[in-house]
């Protein structure tokens, strides 16, 4: 039993429960009596979050990402911090790495800082095959949890994410309409986001009665030179276009095409993802999907502040991506 459950049973916001815990004069005696009765019946013991929300004394949010050296995550952390400062909140940043046990430990450590809410950056926290999200569920029973670009179906986890499925579906469709028939899908992960991208790719192929060929689906480390070299080892594999789930992977494909003398975009079209600085640092400049990370982060923090203020918010908010067309494609 947690603060969310008590609020639901009493028909009030979590902020109201917190005010009852702190005996705030802003709550009527009738409401206090009803909420206290429900707490007593359910043996609810208020934790530091329940007390702090009512007193508004902590004003600190925890942020955890796997690796702040990753360009996408670094940008997201910067936007989150900026938006938190706009509300007068501080933040504490932990980098967890990608190992499941390390992620669990990072969550345990940051909870000891008595934060008001937690933001998890990246779809790795939404689970992968063989990994569960029970540690995220556990922390959400104590404080609000916001997940950037991932989705966990829970009443207490609030997800703000890019519509990766539709973005890749649309790109695949454009390539097919451009006459491309062997579209190579290049990914570096089995995360929630990466799986949504792959599903968009496969569904678009099926919609146009094109086969989904396992030989054209490849996973590689997100390294420009490693990707180039992996593709060079598979020179007998033919394709006329590439959709990559990261800009670094796409540039690896650009270097591969250059190495074997393929003309871009005449003979091979290449599309990256995240519209990072890398996309304009290669020749030709890279067509790339912009996931609008600034919008994601602003929406997450605005929603968090609304929740902490006692308002109801949506559990899942999807942000549409858009394609920035440059010179690695000709559609």
N, C-alpha and C positions, 0 to 999 in steps of 0.2 A: 504494500500500500504506500503510495507516494502523494506528493502535493497535487499532481494532475488528477489522480483518482478521487481525492477528497473534493477538489473543485468540481469535478463532473457530478459526483453524488449530490453535492450541495447546490448545484446549478449556478455556480458563481465562477469568477475568473481565478487564476492562480494568484494574482496580485491581491485579490480580496481575502483569500485564505491566509496569505502572508500577513495582511493587516490584522486579521483576527488573531493570529499567532502573537503579534506584537501589541495587541490591544489598542489598535489605532482608533481614535475618535471619529475617523472618516467612515466607519462602518456602524450601521445601526445595531442596537442591542439585540433586536430580533434575529438579524442575520448572524451576529456573533454566536448567539445561543444555538442556532441551527447548525452552524459549521462546527462548533465545539462538540456538540452531541455526536455528529458524524465522525469526528476525529476520535472521540472516546470509544464509540461503538466498534471502530475498526483498528483500535490500538495504534493510532498514528502518532509517531514522535517526530516533531518538526526538526529538520536538519538546518545547517548553516545557510543553505540557499533560501529556505522558506523564511527564515528570520531576516536575512539580508535584503531580500526582495522588498519586504515591507519597510525596512529602515533605510534602504537605498544607500548603503554605506560602502560597498565594495567597488562598484563601478569599474570592474576589470573583467575582460573577456579573454579566454584562452584560445590560442590558434595553434593547431597542429597540422603540419604538412610532412610528407615523406622526405623531401629534399629541397631546401631553399635555393640550391644552386640551379635547379631546373627553372628555365626561363618562365614557363607558364606559372609555376607556383610562386616564384619570386614576385611576379607581377600581381598575382592574386593577393599575396600577403600585403604588398604595398597599398593596394586599393582598400583592403579590409581595414588596415591601420588608419588610413586617411579618413575613412567614413566613421570609424569609431571615435576618432579625435573630434570630429564634427559634433558628436553627441556628448563630448566631455568624458569619454571612457578611455582607459588605458588598455593595453593588451600584453599578454605574455606569450612568446612564441617558443614552441618546441618542434624540433625536427625528429621524426620517429624512425626514418628509414622505411624499408618496404617489408621487412620481416614481420610476421604476424605477432610474435611475442614482443618484439620491440615496440610495435604500435600499442599493444596492451599496456606495456610499462610506461610509455609516454603519457597515456591517458591517466593512469594511476598517479603519476607524479604531478601532472598539471592540476588535478583535482585538489591536491593538498594546498594549492595556492588560494583556495576559497574564491574561485572565479564565479561570476554571475551566469555565464553561458560559455559554451564551447563551440568553436568552428573547426570542422575538419575539411581540409582542402584537398580535393582529388578523389576520383572514383575508386581508388584502391581501398578506401575505408568502407565502400559499399559491398565488399566481399569479392572473392574470386573462387573459381572451382577448387574445392577442398578446404576453403577457409570460411569461417562463419563471422557473424557480426554481433555475437552475443555481448562482447565487451562494450560496444557502442550502445546497445540496448540497455545495458546495466547503468551506464553513466547518465543516459537520458531519463532514468527514474529519479535522478538527483538534481540535475540542472538541464535547461534547454540545450539541445544539440542541433547545430545547423551544418548541413553537409553541402559543400560546393561541388557541383558537377558529378553527383552520384545519387543513387536512390535506394533508400531502405524503407520498406512499408511498415511504418510505425506511427502511432498517434503522437509520439513525443519526440520524433526526429523530423526536422523541417528541412526539406531539400530544395535547393535552387540549382538548376542544371540547364546546360545547353541541349538543344534538340539535335543531338548527334545523329540519331537515326534518320531524321528527315534530311539533314544536311548531306549525308553520304548518299542517300537515296536520290536526291536531286542531282548531285554531281555525276553519279553513275548514269542516270537518265540522260543528262546532257552529253556525256561521252558516247552513249549508244546512239543518240540522235545525230551525233557528229560522224557516225559511221564506224566508230571503234567497236571491234568485235572480241578482242582478247584483252580484257581489263584486269590488270594485276593489282591485287589488294595487299598492301604492305603494312604490317602492324608490329608493335613492340610489346604488346600487353594482352592479357586476358581480363582486364578490369571491366567494370560495368560499362564505362564509356566506350572502351574499345569493342566490347561485344555488341553494343548498340550500333556502332559504325559498321561492323561486319554484317549485322542483320539488315541494315539499310542497303548495303551493297548487294547482298544476296537476293533480297526481295525485289529490288529494281531489275536485276537480271531475269528473275522468274517472270516479272510483269511483262517483259519484252520477249518471253519465250527463249531466253538464252540459258545455256547450261551453267550451273555453278560448278566450276572445275577446281578441285583441291590443289592441283598443280599451280594454279594462279593465286593461291592464298598462302602468304609466306610471313613468318614471324622472324624479326631480327632485333638485335640490340639497337637502341636509339643512338646510333653513332654514324656519322656521315661516311667515314672511311670503312667501317665494318660493313655497313650496308652495301657500299660499292663493291667491296671484295666478295661478299656473299653472292651478289648478283653475277659477278664475273665468273664465279665457280659454276654458275648455272647458265652459261652462255648459249646452251642448246635450247633453252626455254624461250619461246617467242611470245611477245606481247606488244600491243600497239598503244597502250596507255597504262598509267599507274595512278592509283589512289593510295596515298600514304596517310597514316593516322597521326603523324608528326612531321613538322617541316624538315627536321634533320634527316629523317628517313627519305623524304622526297628529294632532298639535295643529294643524298647518296645515290638515288636513282638517276639524277641528272649527271653525276660524275660517271656512272656506269655507261649511260648513253654516249657521253663524250668519248669515253675510253674505247668503245667499239664502233664509233663513227656513225651513230644514229642521229638524225637531224631532229631537233626539238623546235616546234611541235609537229612538224610535217610527218615524221615517221613515228614519233611517240609523244603523246601528251602526258604531262605530269602535274598532279594536284597534291599540294601539301595540306597541313592542318595546323591551326592556331594563329596563322597570320603573324608570325613572330618576326623579329629583325632578320632572321636567317632568310626569310622569303625574299628580301630585297638585297641580300648580300651575295647572291649567286648570279650567274649569267647562263641562260636568260633568267630574268626575275620570275619568281615562282607564283603561279596561281595558288591561292590558299584559302581555306575556310576560316573565317573569323568567328570565334566562339563568344565574343563580346564579354570577356571576363570582367571588365569594369562594371557592366550592367549587372552581371551575376552577383558581384560582391556588394554593390550598392543595395540591391534588392534584399540580399541576406541580412545586412545590418539594419536596414529600415524595418524589415519584418521582425527582427530580434527586438528592436526598441519598442515596437508596437506590442509584442508579446509581453515584454517586461513591464510595460505600462498597463497591462490588464486587458488588452484587446485580443480578439480571436484572429488567427492568421491561417492561411492555407498551408497544408502540409507539403504540397509539391507545386513549385512554380517553374514552368518551362520557358526558356528564352530562345527565340529563333536565331539561328546562325545566318550569316550571309557570306556569299562567295566573292572574294576580291580577285578579279580576273587580271592576270598579267600576261607574260609572254611565253609561258611554258604550255599553254593550251591555245587552240585556235577556234574554239566554239564561241 
